Amino acid sequence: MFPLLAQANPYPFILLLAVGLGVVVMLIVFAVFARYFRLWIQSKMTGARIGIFDLLGMTFRKVNPSVIVRSKIMAVQAGLTDETGITSKSLEAHYLAGGNVPLVIRSIIAAKKAKTIDLDFKLATAIDLAGRNVLEAVQTSVYPKVIDCPARGAARESLDAVAKNGIQLKVKARVTVRANLNGLIGGATEETIIARVGEGIVSAIGSSDSHTQVLQNPDRISKTVLARRLDSQTAFEIVSIDIADIDVGDNIGARLQADQAEADTRVARANAEGRRAMAVSQEQEMIAQIEESRSQVVAAEAEIPKAIAAAFRGGQLSVMDYYKLRNVQADTDMRRSIAGVPANKATT
């Protein structure tokens, strides 16, 4: 029916189609304005210069328009113009990269208000994308931060060092640092500062001739440590190093000397025991040699009766000669008994 009507008089149909399309367009425009009208008015009234179609494009690019508009308004109200690199496109790019856009803008505003910190948008976004809190870094640059050395909750409550005279000193220090914005990217953190300061304090005390020198002038530790430029390649700049507390510990030198003396005593005892064992072994060897000599003497004395018998048979020894020999032996044994020397037991 409608095609036939359209063929008969096409103008009313075209008019109806145009009206329908107009209504659809008006609904779309109304929906867009209804969603972005408040943000667009805020942008228009504050001079942020973000159009309605820019807001619509942010939705298609999966960017939160509210975050971008409010961040741009903060920048404009703080006097940060597009010449500083803060445009809606750059804010969108940072948002899509995963950055915290409002935090970056607040940090740039805080740096501008401080008037002593040079922080541009490019550096701020780089610090933010590096995982650092850029606003906290700016605040630390304005208000220096105090770090305890050793850190709170550490295994040791103090830094223990020994002077050249052997006296131990227990030191607690406080390090005042200021954030180094140019070193935040790739720079070392607080743990490195604490470790370097602790190493410097221990080295300074260890190079002192006496612990009394350190107790009299604790500032010599601070001066020595500051002169070593421990904040290089870190995210902080050391302002000052203050010795909060210093106590006298144990006499490590005397303890080491006592331990060394005890060790020397043990070594001497071991050497003496070795020499005693060697002497005992030599004594046993001499006793064995004596017994061997005695056995040789007994063997030699056993040959005497044989020699006497051979002399009797050969006629070289008479009975009277034998009796004289026995008298001489008896006289010799008597003299030995008087002298306390045991007599030889010769077998006749």
Order of alpha helices (4+ residues) and beta strands (2+ residues): alpha-alpha-alpha-alpha-alpha-alpha-alpha-alpha-beta-beta-beta-alpha-alpha-alpha-beta-alpha-alpha
